[in-house]
Amino acid sequence: MSSERLVHIVDEITGLDGVDEVPMIVALDGFLDAGTSSALAARHLAALSDGGSVVATFDVDQFHDYRARRPAISFVRDHYEQYDAPRLVVRLLRDAGGTPYLLLHGPEPDNRWEAFTRAVREVIERLGVTLTVSLGSVPMAVPHTRPIAVTHHGTNPDLLVGENPWDGELRVPSSAQALLELRLGEWGHDAVGFVAHIPHYLAQLEYPQASAVLLDQVERTAKLTLDLSALHDAAAEREEEITRYLAGNEEVGEVVASLERQYDSFAQAEESGANLLAEDQPLPTGDEIGRQFEQFLAGLEGPDTPPDTPDTPDTAEDDT
C-alpha cells in the first residue's frame, strides 16, 4: 500500500499510547454539507480543544480544484495578503473527560478520490484508529419545526445506533466520504456515518441545529462526551430569527405549513418506502418554493441579521 506521499503523518505523537479505542470523525466541506452542518460541527470540536494538535496533513494541491472553489484573499490598498489556503488535516483532540479522538476535516477532495481513500487508510493504520465516523447533511423537503431526521449507514449493521425510516435502494451521487466508507469496509475497518436532513430552504444558511444532532450521534457511537451548549445556544438564536421572519411573511409561512402537513402525514402513516413524504398531500412546486424562499433568505440576511451566511456552491441537491 502506498499513499504516494499524499499525506504526512507526524512521527512522534503523544496522547495515543496505550489507548485501546481511537475514533476518528470525518467532516468534509462540500457536497454533503447542507447548512454547513459538518463544517460547523468540526469547528466546534476543534474549539473545544483549543485546536488540539495537527497529527497528519494531506497534500491539498493533489485534491483541490481551485477554479471551482476559489480560496479567499484580501486586497489591501495596493497589495494582496491573508490568503485562506485550504487545509485538509487530522487533529488530535480530547473530549470533556480527556478521552483522545481524531478529527479529519477540510474541503472534500474534488479529484483523486481513490488516492485519498488510500491516504486516509494509512492514517487509520498508522494511528490505530478503531472506528471512523463521518458526518454529512443534505437538503430535504422537510419543515424546520419538526425533529431533524438522520440517515444511519455503516460497514457493519452491528455498529449502527439507529434505524432508517424506510427500506429499499436509492441511487444517489457519490462523495469522497461515501467512497471512503465503502473502501474501509472492503479493507476490514469499521466505519459508520450520519446524514442529517436539512430543510431545503435553510440549506444555504448555517444550521447549528443539525450540527448538534450530528454530534449527539457521535457521542453515542464513539463513546465520547462533548459539550454542545454553544451549538444549542446558536441553534436557539437561529430559531428565533426564523420565527420572527415567518411571523411577518404569510406566504412563506404557508409553504412551511404545507411541509408540516406532509411530514405529519408520513409520520402517521407508519409505512415503509423510498420516499420520506406521504403522497396524500399536495407539495408546493419547486418554482413556488424557490420564489418564496429567495425572499425568506433575503429577509434573514437583512441589516438586523449577522452576516454569517457562507457561500456553499457545492451543497448537495440529491436526497440520501
Secondary structure per residue as TSV (DSSP state, phi and psi in degrees):
chain	resnum	aa	ss	phi	psi
A	1	M	-	360.0	134.3
A	2	S	-	-136.5	134.1
A	3	S	-	-92.0	3.8
A	4	E	T	57.4	31.4
A	5	R	T	59.3	29.9
A	6	L	-	-83.1	-13.3
A	7	V	E	-140.4	138.3
A	8	H	E	-109.9	122.7
A	9	I	E	-108.3	131.4
A	10	V	-	-58.6	135.1
A	11	D	S	-67.3	-46.9
A	12	E	-	-115.1	117.1
A	13	I	-	-120.3	119.2
A	14	T	S	-95.7	137.3
A	15	G	S	120.3	-13.8
A	16	L	-	-110.7	-7.6
A	17	D	T	-64.0	129.3
A	18	G	T	79.9	2.9
A	19	V	-	-87.9	124.5
A	20	D	S	-80.0	-37.7
A	21	E	-	-119.4	121.3
A	22	V	-	-124.9	99.5
A	23	P	E	-82.2	150.4
A	24	M	E	-127.1	124.0
A	25	I	E	-92.5	133.8
A	26	V	E	-114.0	118.5
A	27	A	E	-135.1	100.9
A	28	L	E	-105.8	135.7
A	29	D	E	-76.9	136.7
A	30	G	S	145.5	-127.3
A	31	F	T	-60.4	-48.5
A	32	L	T	-95.7	55.7
A	33	D	B	-145.8	48.8
A	34	A	G	-61.3	139.5
A	35	G	G	69.0	14.6
A	36	T	G	43.5	35.6
A	37	S	H	-66.3	-41.4
A	38	S	H	-69.1	-45.5
A	39	A	H	-62.1	-40.7
A	40	L	H	-65.6	-40.2
A	41	A	H	-63.0	-42.0
A	42	A	H	-63.6	-43.7
A	43	R	H	-61.7	-38.7
A	44	H	H	-64.6	-45.5
A	45	L	H	-62.1	-44.4
A	46	A	H	-63.0	-39.3
A	47	A	H	-65.7	-34.1
A	48	L	H	-62.6	-27.5
A	49	S	T	-110.3	20.5
A	50	D	T	52.9	36.9
A	51	G	T	90.3	-16.8
A	52	G	-	59.1	-148.6
A	53	S	E	-131.3	138.2
A	54	V	E	-78.5	122.4
A	55	V	E	-111.7	-10.1
A	56	A	E	-154.4	140.4
A	57	T	E	-130.7	128.3
A	58	F	E	-90.6	148.3
A	59	D	-	-76.3	89.4
A	60	V	G	-63.3	-25.9
A	61	D	G	-60.9	-25.2
A	62	Q	G	-77.2	-17.7
A	63	F	T	-117.8	-22.7
A	64	H	-	-94.1	135.8
A	65	D	-	-97.3	98.6
A	66	Y	T	-67.7	-29.2
A	67	R	T	-75.2	-28.0
A	68	A	T	-81.4	-36.9
A	69	R	S	-131.2	87.8
A	70	R	-	-79.7	123.4
A	71	P	-	-64.8	152.9
A	72	A	-	-81.0	150.9
A	73	I	-	-146.5	146.3
A	74	S	E	-94.6	135.0
A	75	F	E	-105.2	113.5
A	76	V	E	-112.4	103.9
A	77	R	T	58.9	-69.4
A	78	D	T	-141.0	17.5
A	79	H	E	-156.2	165.0
A	80	Y	E	-97.5	147.0
A	81	E	E	-160.7	173.6
A	82	Q	-	55.4	57.6
A	83	Y	-	-77.1	125.1
A	84	D	-	-87.8	79.5
A	85	A	-	-66.6	131.1
A	86	P	-	-65.4	140.9
A	87	R	-	-130.9	135.3
A	88	L	-	-123.0	104.9
A	89	V	E	-135.7	165.1
A	90	V	E	-115.5	127.1
A	91	R	E	-110.4	145.9
A	92	L	E	-96.8	116.4
A	93	L	E	-121.5	172.9
A	94	R	E	-134.0	143.5
A	95	D	-	-82.9	-173.3
A	96	A	T	-63.6	-23.8
A	97	G	T	-96.1	4.7
A	98	G	S	90.1	3.8
A	99	T	-	-73.5	128.0
A	100	P	E	-78.8	147.4
A	101	Y	E	-153.9	166.3
A	102	L	E	-111.1	151.7
A	103	L	E	-131.6	115.5
A	104	L	E	-97.9	116.8
A	105	H	E	-147.6	160.7
A	106	G	E	139.9	-172.0
A	107	P	E	-68.5	137.9
A	108	E	-	-60.6	134.1
A	109	P	-	-57.6	135.1
A	110	D	S	-84.3	-21.1
A	111	N	S	-150.6	176.2
A	112	R	-	55.0	45.8
A	113	W	H	-61.3	-41.7
A	114	E	H	-63.6	-41.8
A	115	A	H	-63.6	-37.5
A	116	F	H	-62.7	-44.6
A	117	T	H	-62.9	-37.4
A	118	R	H	-66.4	-37.3
A	119	A	H	-66.4	-40.3
A	120	V	H	-65.3	-38.2
A	121	R	H	-58.6	-40.3
A	122	E	H	-62.2	-41.6
A	123	V	H	-60.1	-47.1
A	124	I	H	-59.9	-44.6
A	125	E	H	-78.9	-30.5
A	126	R	H	-73.6	-36.8
A	127	L	H	-99.1	1.9
A	128	G	T	71.6	34.7
A	129	V	-	-66.8	130.4
A	130	T	-	-102.3	-19.3
A	131	L	E	-152.8	129.0
A	132	T	E	-105.1	129.1
A	133	V	E	-122.1	115.4
A	134	S	E	-102.1	147.5
A	135	L	E	-116.8	142.2
A	136	G	E	-157.1	169.9
A	137	S	E	-156.8	144.4
A	138	V	E	-133.3	149.9
A	139	P	E	-75.7	135.8
A	140	M	E	-137.7	159.8
A	141	A	S	-82.2	69.7
A	142	V	-	-131.4	152.5
A	143	P	-	-86.9	151.7
A	144	H	T	-74.4	-10.3
A	145	T	T	-86.5	3.3
A	146	R	S	-119.0	160.7
A	147	P	-	-56.7	145.3
A	148	I	-	-76.3	121.6
A	149	A	-	-80.4	153.2
A	150	V	E	-133.7	130.0
A	151	T	E	-87.2	127.7
A	152	H	E	-101.7	140.7
A	153	H	E	-153.3	160.2
A	154	G	E	-177.2	173.1
A	155	T	S	-83.0	-13.0
A	156	N	S	-144.6	122.2
A	157	P	G	-55.9	-28.0
A	158	D	G	-68.1	-16.5
A	159	L	G	-84.1	-17.6
A	160	L	-	-74.2	141.1
A	161	V	S	-105.9	1.3
A	162	G	S	-155.9	169.9
A	163	E	-	-113.2	149.1
A	164	N	-	-83.2	149.5
A	165	P	S	-80.6	14.3
A	166	W	-	-153.9	161.5
A	167	D	-	-114.3	173.1
A	168	G	S	109.4	-172.4
A	169	E	-	-122.2	136.1
A	170	L	-	-122.3	133.2
A	171	R	-	-95.3	116.8
A	172	V	-	-130.3	157.7
A	173	P	-	-61.3	141.2
A	174	S	-	-81.9	176.1
A	175	S	-	-148.5	165.3
A	176	A	H	-61.7	-35.8
A	177	Q	H	-68.2	-40.3
A	178	A	H	-63.6	-43.9
A	179	L	H	-65.0	-38.8
A	180	L	H	-59.0	-46.5
A	181	E	H	-62.6	-41.8
A	182	L	H	-60.5	-48.5
A	183	R	H	-67.3	-39.2
A	184	L	H	-60.6	-39.6
A	185	G	H	-62.1	-41.1
A	186	E	H	-66.0	-29.7
A	187	W	T	-89.0	1.1
A	188	G	T	86.5	18.8
A	189	H	-	-103.4	140.3
A	190	D	-	-75.4	134.6
A	191	A	E	-150.9	139.1
A	192	V	E	-134.0	166.1
A	193	G	E	-154.6	160.4
A	194	F	E	-135.7	133.9
A	195	V	E	-122.9	116.5
A	196	A	E	-84.4	144.0
A	197	H	E	-95.7	112.0
A	198	I	E	-98.3	134.2
A	199	P	E	-52.2	127.3
A	200	H	G	-63.6	-23.4
A	201	Y	G	-79.2	-5.3
A	202	L	G	-114.9	6.7
A	203	A	T	-65.2	-22.9
A	204	Q	T	-92.9	-1.4
A	205	L	S	-106.2	157.1
A	206	E	-	-65.9	130.0
A	207	Y	-	-125.8	81.8
A	208	P	H	-63.9	-20.7
A	209	Q	H	-55.0	-45.2
A	210	A	H	-70.5	-36.0
A	211	S	H	-60.1	-42.5
A	212	A	H	-64.7	-40.6
A	213	V	H	-63.6	-42.6
A	214	L	H	-63.6	-43.5
A	215	L	H	-71.6	-26.2
A	216	D	H	-63.0	-39.2
A	217	Q	H	-66.3	-37.2
A	218	V	H	-62.2	-43.2
A	219	E	H	-56.2	-46.4
A	220	R	H	-68.7	-40.4
A	221	T	H	-79.6	-44.8
A	222	A	H	-92.3	-0.4
A	223	K	T	58.6	48.6
A	224	L	-	-113.3	159.6
A	225	T	-	-116.1	113.6
A	226	L	-	-120.9	137.3
A	227	D	-	-84.2	108.6
A	228	L	-	-104.7	12.3
A	229	S	H	-60.4	-39.9
A	230	A	H	-64.6	-38.8
A	231	L	H	-66.5	-40.2
A	232	H	H	-64.7	-38.1
A	233	D	H	-64.7	-43.7
A	234	A	H	-64.8	-36.6
A	235	A	H	-65.2	-40.2
A	236	A	H	-64.3	-39.2
A	237	E	H	-65.1	-42.7
A	238	R	H	-62.8	-40.4
A	239	E	H	-62.8	-39.8
A	240	E	H	-65.0	-40.3
A	241	E	H	-60.6	-45.8
A	242	I	H	-64.7	-43.5
A	243	T	H	-62.4	-42.4
A	244	R	H	-62.9	-41.3
A	245	Y	H	-67.7	-44.3
A	246	L	H	-64.4	-32.0
A	247	A	H	-62.4	-27.1
A	248	G	T	-106.8	10.1
A	249	N	-	-137.6	90.1
A	250	E	H	-63.5	-40.0
A	251	E	H	-63.5	-42.5
A	252	V	H	-66.4	-38.2
A	253	G	H	-60.8	-33.8
A	254	E	H	-66.7	-36.5
A	255	V	H	-65.3	-43.8
A	256	V	H	-62.1	-41.0
A	257	A	H	-62.2	-37.2
A	258	S	H	-64.7	-41.2
A	259	L	H	-64.6	-36.6
A	260	E	H	-62.3	-41.9
A	261	R	H	-64.3	-40.4
A	262	Q	H	-61.5	-47.0
A	263	Y	H	-61.9	-46.9
A	264	D	H	-67.0	-35.4
A	265	S	H	-64.1	-40.9
A	266	F	H	-65.9	-43.3
A	267	A	H	-61.5	-37.7
A	268	Q	H	-75.6	-27.0
A	269	A	H	-68.1	-34.4
A	270	E	-	51.3	50.1
A	271	E	-	-129.6	155.0
A	272	S	-	-85.4	158.7
A	273	G	-	167.5	167.7
A	274	A	S	-84.1	-3.9
A	275	N	-	-108.4	129.0
A	276	L	S	-73.0	-15.1
A	277	L	S	-112.6	141.9
A	278	A	-	-70.1	161.7
A	279	E	S	-103.8	6.1
A	280	D	S	-100.9	12.4
A	281	Q	S	-128.2	137.1
A	282	P	-	-70.0	137.1
A	283	L	-	-106.0	138.6
A	284	P	-	-56.3	147.3
A	285	T	-	-70.3	161.3
A	286	G	H	-59.9	-39.8
A	287	D	H	-64.3	-40.6
A	288	E	H	-64.8	-46.1
A	289	I	H	-62.0	-43.1
A	290	G	H	-59.4	-45.9
A	291	R	H	-63.0	-46.2
A	292	Q	H	-66.8	-37.7
A	293	F	H	-90.6	-9.7
A	294	E	H	-64.1	-40.8
A	295	Q	H	-66.2	-39.5
A	296	F	H	-59.6	-50.2
A	297	L	H	-64.9	-38.9
A	298	A	H	-62.0	-37.6
A	299	G	H	-66.4	-41.5
A	300	L	H	-70.8	-22.8
A	301	E	T	-97.8	18.8
A	302	G	S	-72.5	-175.5
A	303	P	T	-65.4	-19.7
A	304	D	T	-90.2	-0.2
A	305	T	S	-110.9	131.4
A	306	P	-	-59.1	140.6
A	307	P	S	-78.5	69.4
A	308	D	-	-108.3	12.5
A	309	T	-	-77.0	120.6
A	310	P	-	-83.1	162.7
A	311	D	-	-90.4	110.3
A	312	T	-	-124.1	71.8
A	313	P	T	-67.7	-17.8
A	314	D	T	-96.9	12.2
A	315	T	-	-57.1	139.7
A	316	A	-	-63.6	143.4
A	317	E	-	-113.8	-1.8
A	318	D	S	-116.9	148.8
A	319	D	-	-71.5	152.8
A	320	T	-	-118.9	360.0
